[in-house]
Amino acid sequence: MNELTPGLELGDRFVLLRRLGRGGTAEVWLARDRNRGAPVALKVLAAPGPLRTVLAAQLARQQSLPAEQIVALHELVELDGRALLVMDYLDGGDLGQFRGRPFESWAGPIEDVVVALAAVHAAGLVHRDLKCSNVLLGADGRARLADFGLATATGAPAAGGGSPYNSSPQQLRGEPAEPADDFYAFGALLYELIAGHPPYYPEVTRERVLYEPVPPLLPLAHTPVRVRELALRLLAKSPAERPHSLDQVRGVLTAARAEDQSAGLVAAAAITASPQPAQRASGRWRWLAVAATAVAALAAVFVGLPRWTAERNAGLAEQARAEAAAQAGQQQRRAELAGEQAAARAAAIAARDDFQGAFAAQDARQAARWATESFAAARAAGEEATHRFDTGDYVGATAAWQEGNSRLASVEQERPAVLQRQLTRGAEALRAGRTAEGREAYELALAIEPEQAAARAGIERARRLEAALALADAAANDERAGRLEAALQGFRRALETDPAVPGAQAGLERIAARRTGDAYAAAMARGMVERAAGRSVSAREAFSRALELRPGSVEAQEALAGLEQGQRAAALELLAARAAAAEGDERWGEALAAWREAAALEPGLAAARDGIARATPRAELQDRIDTLTGAPERLWDARARAGARALLDAAARAAEPRQRLAAAAAELERMLAQAETPLRLRLESDGLTQVVIWRVGQFGTFSGREVELLPGRYTVVGTRNGYRDVRREVELRPGTSPGAVVIRCEEPV
């Protein structure tokens, strides 16, 4: 079988002129058809047997469709062992020539595609392979659908095939053919014309189409926003989210085209044309003008032709330079537009990040429950911004996200008032015993402010109140059944669980009223016996029990008051004795504590007031002296030494008893003398290192030197150009002989 080449004759009918395209199983050639006397397109299959049935079905399907929207198929013939599908040849190219061009250049052909798809769907078919190369243009500029090799009846099982860039998720999953598959492919077609490449280009995979969002649609040339939005809606993963009819699609395209045309007419109207002078020539002069023109033309041929040629060449060169300058200007403008678009995109991303952070924070606070309208408006603004961002409208996206942020700011302003309302609602609900409502209010408050202590406490209170209410209900049942002891214990446990539980206190009062009488009298009698025997604790318990049985009993209250008064007098006597003993032993801190405890029991007690006045300065003096003697290094500071001398003067003036104070003062004076006695410190160096003792002075360079310093902590620093500084920490303690300190800079930098 001969290889297909230009000039090859197939049978005595077709002559191949040039190849138009090649696929996996067929080639398409431009050929001259001797029978028709016109050029045709031939789809040539080398092995017709297995595919003849498919081609015959394609021929039948395509011939059933309107010829004005479809590339016409004429017949299927077999010549020289090949199957030839004869179809019209359209010389206007395919739709791919419009990639990246302005919308107005392809608005007409794309509407033709919508009309053609509508005819296909009306015939009960799904094309399943809609792409730029399968949309051909005739000499009249009209677009027609081609290649129905994958077309399938609506709802029928569909085999594989088709471009991965234009196949819908349902088509990739092998689901039955539906018009929604062509809707998706039409969206991919729009995307390719707008962006200059199909979605997910250049790394398209089945998983990306099924699961990843459609990449942002960035137009290379002017395209109305509504057309970009239409492309993204058509590319929705779910068929339910795509437009439901081609009438909707065509309506969007028609409206966008009308808007562009209106804008063009307004611009054209702004251009004022130069007026043309009116020419009114009589017939008498017109023939003279014609004759003169003929003579001038003959003269130009013989005289002006060389000059005209030179001027023409110069004009062409000037035109080329102008065109080059115009192209450079266009490139510069495109670069400027690209920069503006990048800046707008960056601003949109920044606004998006601000919005998403604020939205997530309010969402975590369940703002949808307490700021429903404002939060819903913020959500809607965010969705609008996302849609505009995806269609390349970055300025609109920024404005929408900023609007969303403004809505979220109003939500934040509402938050304190809403929080307070929920806390109030929760408290009122718990007071009324409505624990479920109270918990709900406090949980919402906690969502609004996670660290809200009152909300946490309210939730815990609701939990306790539920348990307390259950105890109180059980106690009330016991009370009704006559089990007074069990009821009494139940009410008490309920109050222990939650002191404000409704009904529990009233239950105790009812039981107490029923159990007065003998129980009250027995408690009072037992209290008096215990008081007479000197057992005040037992007496108090008995009188308190009597008061529980009969609240407000004057007899029980007086008994308790008398018991309290006797105990207070005994306690005051004991405290006064303890304070006096402590003063005699100069334990002024213990004496002060005893006098203060007595004053707390009896605020008007004069002895306690005088004792506090007497013990306070002595306790403070003793404490300050003990602090210094316990930490003698404090005396290394000059201010501490001055304070110590003031303490010694105060100790000398103190009244008796003062033996312990005198001993402590003597010890302090000894330590003070040591702290003021200088010690000799030996310094050794190399005669090259500059030596400084911080807060003392500079000692220059030397080999060996002794200095006198008061006890304390010192920092000795050595410096030398070109060498690393050295530092020594020295502590001089009283009564010690410090060793020599070596300070030399020996490590080069």
ABEGO torsion letter per residue (X at the ends): XBBBBBGBBBEAABBBABBABBBAABBBBBBBBAAAGBBBBBBBBABAAAAAAAAAAAAAAAAABBAAABBBBABBBBBGGBBBBBBBBBAAEBAAAABGBBAAAAAAAAAAAAAAAAAAAAAGBBAGABBAAABBBBAAGBBBBBGAAABBBBGBBBBBEEBAAABBAAAAAGBBBBAAAAAAAAAAAAAAAAAGBBBGOABBBAAAAAABBBBBBBBABBBBAAAAAAAAAAABABAAABBABAAAAAAAAAAAAAAAAAAAAAAAAABBBBBBBBBBBBAAAAAAAAAAAAAAAAAAAAAAAAAAAAAAAAAAAAAAAAAAAAAAAAAAAAAAAAAAAAAAAAAAAAAAAAAAAAAAAAAAAGAAAABAAAAAAAAAAAAAAAAAAAAGBAAAAAAAAAAAAAAAAAAAAAAAAAAAAAAAAAAAAAAAGBAAAAAAAAAAAAAABAABAAAAAAAAAAAAAAAAAAAAAAAAAAAAAGBAAAAAAAAAAAAAABAABBGAAAAAAAAAAAABEAAAAAAAAAAAAAAAAGBAAAAAAAAAAAAAABBGBAAAAAAAAAAAAAAAAAAAAAAAAAAAAAAAAGBAAAAAAAAAAAAAABAABAAAAAAAAAAAAAAAAAAAAAAAAABAAAAABAAAAAAAAAAAAAAAABBOBAAAAAAAAAAAAAAAAAAABBBBBBBBBAGABBBBBBGAEBAEBBABBBBBBBBEBBBBBBBBBGBBBBBBBBBBBBGBBBBBBBBBBABBX
